[in-house]
Amino acid sequence: MNRILYWFRNDLRLHDNEGFVRALEDADQVLPVFVFDPHLFTQHPRLNFPKTAVFRANFLRESVADLRQSLRDKGADLIVRIGKPADVLAELASEIGASAIYTSKEITQEETDVESKLSTKLKPLNIDIEFFWMSTLYHVRDLPFTISRLPDVFTQYRHQIEKSVRIRPTFQTPETVSFVPDILPGDMPTLTTLGFDSEARQQVDQPDSRRAVAFNGGERVALERLNRYLWQTDLITTYKETRNGLLGDDYSSKFSAWLANGCLSPRLIYAELTRYENERVKNESTYWLIFELMWRDFFRFVALRFGTRIFKSSGIKHDLNRKFIQDETLFQRWAEGKTGIPFIDANMREMNATGFMSNRGRQNVASFLVSDLGIDWTWGAAYFESQLIDYDPCSNWGNWNYVAGVGNDPRQFSNGQPRYFNIYSQAMRYDEQGDYVKHWLPELAQVPADQVHLVPTLSIAQQEEYGLVLGIDYPLPVVDPTKWYTNPSL
């Protein structure tokens, strides 16, 4: 009897899962396994935050639990373990007499290190390992160039792809799963088991009432979100106009968290969008969501091309001349949303309270950390890794490379400097009435709309009038913001 162990990683779904479908085709019995790696829950070696904070950890737990239930509905189960994946998987594969382990192919350093360790352990056991590329809209083998010749500029990449590459069809969801019997399924770890204290757990158990979306992990919720955003509400038809919003549930698709954990396939989104365009309407917004999925692909291929460079301060450009400071006190002010710059603080506090931040917010807080504070961008990228529910190594570190001026797209920069955001101009453009800032900074509630982004400049008399004392109720600014007010072209 041929048995295959299927190792679920960032592909926590049954729809459009080629690796799992192939395992079911090639084996008489399959053992689905997920391993919680303790390394993901360790502390940053220098800064006082976990590699995976509580919101991301909880979303992962929910996603794994949902996958387990889906498999149980098909008469199977998901084997759950805590430990070093290479050790756990090799032991389980040996125990069931597996001929092979099938799994999704990852491309960033920590993930490929685990793959190498597992491969080493499987060789003496005479167990094969087979990888399946499943994370992108366009398959890596269909690219019209080798990875070493990946265009530096996204637009060039997009034109080549759209002109010559077809998106592969999705794989059907399995009807039944022939399961290896008599293996202890294992308990789902709790947040306590994963090392979170009562204060962190309370953030999940008693969510902040100001959050825009209740992000629950799992394939079922992901499919419901896709159906709602397209078919139930037609919100997709205004995506391009609303995607830079800051408040509320519906200004953007919010698919990213489910995409990052593999609860939702980018190819399924494309298939549904195509169907929507055929049956309802095709416009710039429906295309723009595909455009964003192509950006997501591009970051993956960039990571594949440049390897560990994306994680180093010198970045993809390997620019050893760019210097950053490592000021832990200043970094902490940024991380806690206590910089004294309302637009920055509001975005950081939203992320800390919910695990989510808008795309517009991310660009601004990243630019502020790098260009206004001069702090090592890798610290910011690591903090995003910790906090964001939708953390994805390629998109996160790729975007930070660009903002820091060490990415590979020359159009992003002028005179060798990173793209710079005038925080005041951005705030006035995207939050003119200060609704977003007041939502997350209630201490500024009495400040008039035309003053809320100018809080650092309030006179003593104005502070008294608005019930606010700078330096006590709200921090003094860590940088002089007048450069933004006097030079809006910055």
N, C-alpha and C positions, 0 to 999 in steps of 0.2 A: 504493500500500500504506500503510495507516494504522499508525503506530507510536506507542506510548505508553511513556514512561519511568516506571517505578514506583520511587519513592524510599521505601525502608524506613527507618523511624525507631525509635520505641518500639512497634513492632508486629512483632516479629521472629518471625513464625509464618506458617504457611499455613492453619491452621484459623481459621474465623470472622474472616477478613480481608476485609471488604467492599471496601476500596479496591483490593486486588490482584485480587479476583474481578471487579470492574467493569472494571478495566484489560484483563483477559483477554477480557471480553465485548465491549468497545468497540473493540479493536484487532486487527489481523491478527498483529502481533508486539509483544511486550513486552520491555523491557529492565529487569530488576530491579537496583537499585543501592543500595549502602550506603556512606556517606562517614564516615570517622573525622575528626572536627573537632579540630584541634590545640588549639583554645581549651579543650576539656574537660580538657586535661592540663597547663594552666598552673598556676602557683603562686597561692595567695591573695595579694592585693596587700599585705597587712600581716602576716599570720600565716604561719608557716613550714610550710605543708602544701599538697599539690596539690589542685586542684579535684576531681579524680578519683584516689583512691589505688589501690593495686595490686589489691586484691581486687575492687573494682567494675570496674576496667579489665579484669581477666582474665575476669570473668563476662560482660562485654559481648563480648569477643573470642570466647569459647566460644559465645555465643548466635548471633553472626554466622556463625561457622564452621559451626554446626549448620544454620542456615538455608541456607547455601550448599550443604551436602551434600544437604539435602532437595530443593532445586531441581535439583541435578545428577542426583538419582535420577529426576527427571521429564524429563530430557533438556535441561534449561536450565542456567543458572549464575547466580551473583550477582556483579555487577561491584563490586569493592571498590576504593576510593580513599582517600587521605589528603589533606585540604586543606579550604579553605573551601567548605562545601556549595553556596552560591549559585554560586560560580565553576565548581566541578566539574560540577554538574548542568546548568547552562546550556550549558556546552561539550559535554557528552555528548549532551544533547537536540538541540543544533544539528547535531552530527556525524551522528546517525542520522536526522535529518529528522523528529523527533517532532512530532506535532500537539499533544501535551499532556504534562504531568507530573501524575501522580496520587500522592497521599500522604495520610498520616493528619494530622488537625488537632491541633495542640498549642495550649496556651493560656497558658503562662507566658512571661515577657518574652524571655529569650534565644532561645527556640524561635520565637516569633512575629517577633522581629527578623530571624532567618534567613529566615523565610517572606517577609517584606517585601522583603528584599534580592534573593531569588530572583525574586519577582514583577517587580521593577524590571528585572532582567536579561532576563527572558523577553519583556517587552512589545515591544521593538524587533525581536525574533526572530519575533514573531507566534506564540508558543507559549503555549497556555493552561496554567493550573495549577488543579487541582481537588482539594479537600480532603474527607476523609471522617472523620466523628466515630466513633471506634472504641474509646475507652479506658474507657468506663463500662458499668455494668450496665444502667442506664436511659439511653436516648438523649436528648440535650439537647433535641431538637425535640419530644419527647413530654411534657416537663414541663408541669404544669397552671398554670404561672405564667411570667412573663418572668423572665429572670435578675436584672433589677433588683429584682424582688420576691421573690427567694429568701428563705425564712424564716431569721431569725437563729439560731433554735434547731433543732437536729437533730431532736428529737422531733416538732416541728411539721412539718418537712420530710418526715420518714418517714411520718407519718400521711397527709399529702396524697398522697404518692407511692403508698403501698400501696393506698390507697382507689381511685385513679383511673387508674393507669398500668400498662400491660402491658409486660412485658419482651419485646423483639423476639427472634425465633428466630435461631439461629446460621446463618452461611453455611457451605456445604460446602467442604471442602478440594478444591482443583482436582485433577483427575485428570492433566491434561497442561498443559504451559506452552509456548506457541508463542514462541520466543525469537529475538531479533535476533542474527544471526550476525556473526562476524568482529570482535568487540570484545574487546580484551585484557582478561581477567578481573581481573588485578591480584593481587598477593600479599596474604595476611592479614598485617597488621602484627604484629610480635612485641612483647613488653613492653619490650624494649630500644629498638625503633623508637619506641615511645610515650614514651620518656624515663625509664624506671625503671632504677635502678641495681641492682647485684648483690644488695645487702642486701634491697631490696624484692622482687626476683624470687625470692629464696630463701624468702620467706614463702609464696609460691605453690608453689614446687617442693618444699619440705619443710614441708607444713602442720602446724600445731600439733596434737599428738595429743589435746589436751583438747577440741577442737571438737566440737560436737554433731552438725552436719550437714556433709557434703561438698557444698557448693553448687556444682553444675556448671551452666553456662549452656546454654540451648537448649530448643526446643520439645519434643524427644523426652523429655528428662529431666523436663520440666514435666508432660507427660501421664502419665509413669510415676508421678510423685509423686501426682498427682490420683487415679489408679487405685488406688495403694497405700493412700492415706489413707481413701478411701471403700470400695472394693470388696474389697481384699485383707485389710484389717485391721479394718474397721469402727471405726476410731479417731474418725471423725466423730461417733459417737453419744455421746462424752464430751467433746466440744470445749469446751462452756461451762464444765464443771467444771475442766478441766485447762489452759485457755488462758493462765493467769497463771503457769505454771511457769517454771523458770529453767534446769533441767538436763535434757539429753537431747534426743532427736530428735522424740519423738512427742507432746509436751504441746500443741503447736499445729500448724496445717496447714503452716506455713512456705511458703505459696504466694507470699508477698509479693515475693520477688526475681524470680520469673518473671512475675508480674503487672506489676512496674515496668518490665521490659524488653519487655513485650508478647509474651513466649514463651507466655503462657497468657491466654486470654480470660476475663474475668469472666462473660460470658454462657455460656460452656461449663461453667464451674464450676456456675452456676445450673442449667443443663440436666441435668448429671449429678446434682446434689443432688436435683432434682425426681424424676428417675428412681429415685434411691436411696430417696427417701421413698415412692414408689409401690411399689417392689419389695421393700424391706426394712423400714425403720422411719422414722417421722417423729416427731421429738421436739424439745425446746427447743434442743438442740445443733445439729441440722441447720438450724433457723431461725437460730441465732445466727451461723453463718458467712455467711448471706445478709445478716443485720443488719450485720456487719462490712464486707461489700462495699458496702452502702448508705452507711456512713460514708466509705468510700473515694470513692464518687461525690460525696458532699456536699462533701468537700474540693476536688474538682475544680470543682464549680459555685461554691463560695466564691471560688476563685482566678479563675474566669471573671468573677465579679461585681466583685471588688475589685482585680484587676489587680496593679500593682506594689506596692500597699500591703502585701501579704503578706511582702515582702522588706525592709521598712523597720522600724527600731526602734520607731516609733510604731504599727506594725501596722495591722490592719484597722480598729481603732477610731480610728485617727489620733490617738492619745493622746499629745500633745506634753508632757504633765506627767510621764509616767513617765520616770525617769532611770536610766541604767545606767552602770556604770563600765567602763573599758577597761584592765584590769590584765593585761598580757601574761604576767607571771610567774605570777600566780594562775591564769589561764586554762590555762597550760601544765601546772600541777600537776593540774588537772581532766582535761585531755586525755590525760595520760600515766597516769592512774589512780594518782596519788601525793598524794591529799588527806588521807590518814590516817583516812578514814572507810571501813571495809572494804566495806560494801555498794556504795558508789559506786565505789570502786577496782576491785572485782571486775568490775563491769559494763563499765567503761571498758576494762579490760585484755582482756576477752573481745572487745569490738568491735575493738580494735587488733590483736589476734592472729588474728581470723577474719573480720572484716567483718560480723559479726552481733551483735545484742543483742536480748533479749526485749522485748516491749511493756512489761512491768512495769518492767524496768530503764531503758528510755528515759524513762518518766515520772519516775522518781526522779532520774536524773542531770540531767535538764533542770530539774526543780524546784530541785535543789541549786545548780546554776549560777546560776539566776535569783534565787531567793528567799534562799538562804543566803550566796552569794558576791556577789550583786548585779551580776554581770557581764552585759554586753550579750548578750542572747539570740541575736542574729543571728550572733555568733561560734560559739555552740553549734550552731546550725542549719547553718552552713557546714561545721563539722567533721563533723557527721553526713553531710552531702552528700558529703564526701570519703571517708569510711570505709565507709558502709553499702552492702552489695551491693544491698539492696532500696531504695536511695534513689529517691524519687519526689518531684518538687518540690512538688506540691500537698499531699500528705499530710505531708511533712516540715515544710515551712514553716507549713502550717496548724496542725499539732499544736504547734509551738513558739510560734505566736501565742497559742494557748490557755493553754499553761503560763506564758507571760510575762505574762498578764493583758491582752493587747492584741488578743485575738480578738473575735469578734462574738457569742459566746454568753453572755448575761448570767448564766446559771445557774452558770457556772464560777467566779464570783467573789463575794466578800463585802466590803463597804466599799471597793470599787474595787481590791482586792488580788488577785493571782493565786491560783489554787488551790494550797494548800500541802501538801507531803508531809512528814510526820514520818519521817525516814529510818530511825530506830531501830524505830519501830512497824512500818513497812513491812518491814524486814529480818526482824523477829521473826515477822511474819505469813507471809511467803513463803519464808523461809529459816531457820526456827526452830533447826535443828540446825547451821547454818553450813556445810552441805555445799557449797553454791554458792560461798560466799566462800573456803573452803579449796581448792576446785577451781582457782580462779584466783589465789589468794594463798597459794602453798605455804609462805611464810615464817610463816604463822599455823597451820601444821599441828598444833603441839603445844598450842595454846590450847583449853581445854575448850569444848564446845558452848555452855554457858551463859555463856561469857565472850567468845566470838569477836566478837560485835557490840558489846562493851564494851571492846575493845582500847585505845582512847585513855585509859581510866581505870585501866589496870593499874598496880599498885604496882611498885616496884623489885624487891621480893621475888617477886612474881608473874611479872614479866618473866624473872627468872633461872630460875624453875621451868619456864617454858615455852620457854626457849632463845631469848628475843627481847629485843632492845634497841630501844625506841622512839627514833626519830630516827636510827637506824643500819640496823637490819634492816627496819624498817617506819616510814614517815614519821609525824612528829607531826601532829596534826590541824590543818587550816587554819582551822577554826571550833571554837568551844566546843560540844561535843555534849551537854553536860549539860541543855540546854533540852529536848531530846527525851526524856531519861530522866525528868526531873522533871515534864514536862507532856505526857503521852501524847496528850492531846486536840488538840495542835497539828496 
